Amino acid sequence: MAGNSQRRNRRTANKKGATVGSGGKRRRALEGKGPTPPAEMRKGHAKQRVAQARAKQAARRPAPRRGGGKGTNELVVGRNPVVEALREGVPAIMLYVQQFIDSDERVREALKLAADRGGIHLMEAPRPELDRMTNGLNHQGLVLQVPPYEYAHPEDLLDAAAEEGQDPLIVALDGVTDPRNLGAVVRSVSAFGGHGVVVPERRAAGMTAGAWKTSAGTAARTPVARATNLTRALEAYKKAGLMVVGLDADGDTEVQNAEVLDGPVVIVAGSEGKGLSRLVAETCDVLVRIPMPGGAESLNAGVATGVVLYEVVRHRS
């Protein structure tokens, strides 16, 4: 009778023993692996080989000078600085990513921002190549290449005002060397309807990535002009009918009482420590001061310029 066989080792039931579980391996295998990486990041892809070759060529070139000098590229180095630069819309032409990088949220965000903006090439490079490019700085596997800023000519700012049918409102900076101050001035000029900023070609801050970030994107619509000689540029503005108003702690007139602000004007601000240079101060038609009842000795260029620009708008309205 079925099931009653006396033969040894004979299976008398179809029921199997305990089944060994997968331990969740099958479930994990079904999980997505995220978006497909760009072709430049795919191992063995033809575009990756091209990107690696270009990265090696770029690494052999002399490292760009930090500070965005004329005709040179600037490198933004490190995960947080790169992500912040991309968030603020700093112009960029290349994002270098280290091979076999230990990816985290910042790396993924940098790749996404660069891909979404378009026009930014992604290149994978070995760590030694990035070390050479950055002169040994702690790049953390991310390097952003920023192109040289295209400066306007001081006369272009007058043309911009004429096209808009407005009295020119220009800010000139004398000896301001902090790019963040320059970025803050650009932001204030944009906020109060100014037509641009003029900086000297030497011994002054330029439009670096730091200045772009501080301007909060307004540098894209507010031109910055470079003058070979600031004094001569101010003289040219005077001949064009602008009043040159310098900010000085010892100025004869308080800014709220300066009637000259209601016409075409160029405001000149110096560094917080040294103020205006002698030649620039002598070129000014009038020197004004900002009253500070709180007892502070001075304001940085970014804050002082914002105060005066507000007074210009108030006088004109």
ABEGO torsion letter per residue (X at the ends): XBGABABBGBBABABBBBBBBAGGAAAAAABBAEBBBBAAABBGBAAAAAAAAAAAAAAABBBBBBGGBBGBBBBBBEAAAAAAAAAAGBBBABBBBBBGBBBBAAAAAAAAAAAAAEGBBBBBBBAAAAAAAAGGBBAGGBBBBBBBBBBBBAAAAAAAAAAAGBBBBBBBBBGBABAAAAAAAAAAAAAAGBAEBBBBABGBBBBBAAAAAAAGGAAAABBBBBBABAAAAAAAAAAAGBBBBBBBAABABBAAABAAAABBBBBBBBBAAAEBBAAAAAABABBBBBBBAAGBABBBAAAAAAAAAAAAAAAAX
